[in-house]
Amino acid sequence: MSALAALFSDSVRLDMPELPEVETVRRGVIPRMVGHRILKLQQRRRDLRVPLPQRFAERVEGRTVRAIDRRAKYLLIRLDDGQTLIVHLGMSGRMTLHDAKSATEHPLGRHDHVVIDMDDGWQIRFNDARRFGLMLLMPDESVSRHKLFKDLGPEPLDATFSGNALAARLKGKRTSIKAALLDQRTLVGIGNIYACEALFLAGISPRRMSDSVQKQRADRLVAALKEVLLRSIDDGGSTLRDHIQPGGELGYFQTRFKVYDRAGAPCPTPGCGHVIKRLVQGGRSTFYCAHCQR
């Protein structure tokens, strides 16, 4: 395994992992966890954002991982005894992979809070400097009813999620479309970066009222959301400060940003001639082209 790559400088704006970053982590840990047995779990502190599960090690050691799913920005690690380990990365959480050689070369750090040793010799470390992440352990059948999940909207990458489905969820909403996209009750997994990028690709102003995004506008926006998310997953997500892939590689979708964090730069649309603007909505920076997005 490659050594952990150096992170971007502290001057780069921080945003928490969004759907592509979490999906990248899911795909990265599947080969080292699914079908393998947990030999040992080392809990190195009592809590993250919330207390870690009671009798954590006792309840997972000896269990085999049968699947790893994702719901919104949560990883769902399914165990063979009917339990699900729910993992949220928070703002700075990472799950990194280490073989025997890498584990020796990279001793545990102060922010490696949970360490899982698998039966094939691989080690998974949950590292979270800010401790905004969480880990919960509960029966499979309780997950969908838990307060974290029961009010969540649809997955934007589901084949059944369409312009009509989005339009129905936006009908009657008197908020900006940017705010609606960030509301996990409308649809899940969309954060600030991908909302800005998708709205630009769809040619929709972030100021537009949600209930006016219907018919062709809704179709364009769903297509843009899917395109941006899938492209970012292919690129390993966006590395702004804390996100790295499980193998230590940096995501590089940030090299493809059209508008995000590009205030004052020329609009990338050929012949536009305008510059990217920044405004604050709901305490978050929005980047857009006032000429191309209506």
N, C-alpha and C positions, 0 to 999 in steps of 0.2 A: 504494500500500500504506500502511496506517495505521502510524504510529510505534509502536515497541515500547511496550506498556503498562507502567506501573509495577507492580512486583511487590509481593506482600504483605510485611508487615514480618517481620523476623527472628524475632519471637516466635512465629510460627506453626510448628507442628511439621512437620518435613521427612520425607517418604517418597518413595522413588524412583518414577519413572514406572511405572505398571502397564499392563496390556493396553489399557484405553481411551485412555490418553495416547499410547501408541505407535501405536495404530490411528488416532488423530486426526492425528498427524504424517504417517503414511503417506498418508492421504487428502488431506492438505494439500499434499504435495509432488508427488503424481502428475501434476496438470495442468501443472506446470512442468518435469518431468523425463521422463516417459514419452513416447517418440516424439521426443525431442530429443537432440541430440548434445552431448557434453561438450567444450567448446572448451579449457578450461584448468582445471587443479587446482593450487591453491596450498597446499602443506604448510608450516605455520608453526612446527612443532616436530617432534621425532623420534618422540614416543610419546604415548599417552594412558595407559590402564591397562596396555596392552602396546604394543610397538613398532608403529608404523604400517607398512603394507605396503612392502616393498622396491620401489624404482623406481615408486613410487605414481603419480606424474603420468604417467610414460611409458606405464604399462600401461592407464590409463583415458582419457587425452586422445584425442579422435577417435572414441571409442566412443559408440554410441547406446543409451539406456536403453530396454529393451523391456518391462519390467514392474517393479513394486515390490510384493513380497509381505511378509507378516509371519508369523513363526513365534515363538510365545510373545512375549517382549518384544524380539525382534530384528527389524530391518528387513532385507529381502533385496532389494537393488537389482540386477536382472538386466541384464547388458550383452549387446550383440549378438554378442560373440565367445565366448560361453559362460562368461564369468566372472560371479561374484556378489560384490558388495560388501556385506559384512555390517556392520551398524551397530547398536550398543547404546548407549543414551543414558546408562547409568550412573545416578548420582543427580541430576546437574544438567545433563545434556546437552540441547541444543536444536538443531533445524534450522530456521533462519529464512530467509525469502524476501525478496529485495530486487530491485526493478526498478532501472533506471538512476538514476532520481531518488532513490529511497530509499537506494541504495548511496552516492550522493554526500552525502546528508544525514546518513548514519550511517557514518562511517569505521570501518574494521576495529578491533575492540577487542582487548585483550590475550588474551582467552579465545576468540577466533575462530581455532580451531586448523587447520581445513581449510575452504578456500573453493573452491567449484565454480562456474564460469561456463558457462552453457548457450548454445546457438546462437541462442536467441530473445531474448537480452539479460538474462535473469533470472540472479540469483546466489543460490546456496544456501550458507549458512554453518553449519558445525558448531561450536557454542559450548559449552564444557564447563569451568566454573570449577574443579571439583574433579578433573577428569581421571580419573573412574572409568568413562568410556565407552570404547568400542573401535571400531576399524574393521579388518576383515580382508578380504582379497581372495583368492578361491580358485575353482577350476572348479566349475560348477554341480553336477556329479555327486558332488563331494566333500562338499557341505554337509551332507547328512543323516547322513553317517558321522563328521562332526567331533565331537569330545568335547563341544562345546557343545550338540549337538542329538541325539546318538544315544540318549540315555536319557530324552528328554522325553516327558511324557504327552500325552494328546489335547488338542485345542483346545476350550474350553468352549462356543464359539459355533458349532461345527460342527453341522450338522443331524443327524448321526448320534450325537452325544453325548447320552445319555439317562440317566435314573435308573438303569436296569439297568447301563449302562456304568460309571457312577460306583460303584454298589454293588459291582460285580465288582472294581474297583480298591481299594476300601476293605476288602474281606473279609480278615480276619486281621490287620488293622493295629491294633496296640495303642498308638496315639497319640491325642491329642485330635483332633477333627475340624478344629479351627482349624489345628493343625500340619500335618495332612494336606493341607489346602487350599493352604498355603504351599509345600508340597513339589512342585516342578515335575515330579517323576516321577509324581505322581498325576494332575494336569492342569496346564496351563500358563497363565501370564499373570495368575494371581490373587495379589495382594499383600495387605498388611495391611488397607488401606481396604476393598477390595471383599469380602474374607473376612468382616470384621465386619458390613458392610451386608447381605450375602447371608444370613448365619446369622440375623440379626435378622428379615429378611423371611420366612425359612423357619420361624422359631420353634424353632430348634435351638440348644441351649446350646453355646458354644465349648469347654466342658469335656467334652462327651460323647465317649465312645470312638468312634473312627472306624468300627470294625467293627459298631457298632450302628446306623449310618446305612444302612439297607436299605429296600427296598420303598417305602412312601409317603414316608418321610423323605427317601430319596434322590431321589425324584421332585420333592418340594417344593424340595429344595436346588438341583437342576439348574435348575428353573424360576426360582428366585430369582437364581441366578448369571447366567443369560441376561438376565433383566429388568434387573438392576442394571448389568451391563456395557453393554448396549445403550442404556440410559438415559444412562449416563455418556458414551458415545461421541457420542450426540446433543447432549450438553451441552458437548462439546469437552474432556472429561476433568475432572480435579480440580486446581485450582491451589492448592497449599499454600504453596509458596515459589518453586520454580524452573520449573514447567511453564508454558509458553505455547505457543499454537498457531503453526504456521509463519508465519502472517500477522501475528503479534504480539498476537493476542487472548488473553485469559485464559480458561481453562476455568472453568465455574461449577457443576459437579456438587457441589462442596463446600457449596453453598447448600441442597442437598437431603439432606445426611447425616441419617440417623435416629438413629444411635448413635455413629458415629466421632467421637472427640475431644469428646464431649458428657457426660463424667462429671459426675454431680451434677444434670444437667438432667432434667426430667420425661420419662418414657417417652412417646413420641408415640402409642402405642396408646390409642385412646379408652377411658376408664374404667379404665385400668390402675392409676394412682395411685402407681406406684413410680418410682424414679429410675434413670438409666443408671449402671452401675458400671464400674469399670476394674480389670483385673487384668493381670499380666504373664505372658505365655506365651512361652517360648523367647526371652526378651530383648525381646519386642515387646509394646506395649500392646494389650490387647483391650478393646473396649467392648461392653456387652451389657445386656439387661434380664433379671435373674434370675427375674422373674415370668413373662414372656412366652416365654422361651426355655428349653426343657426337653431 
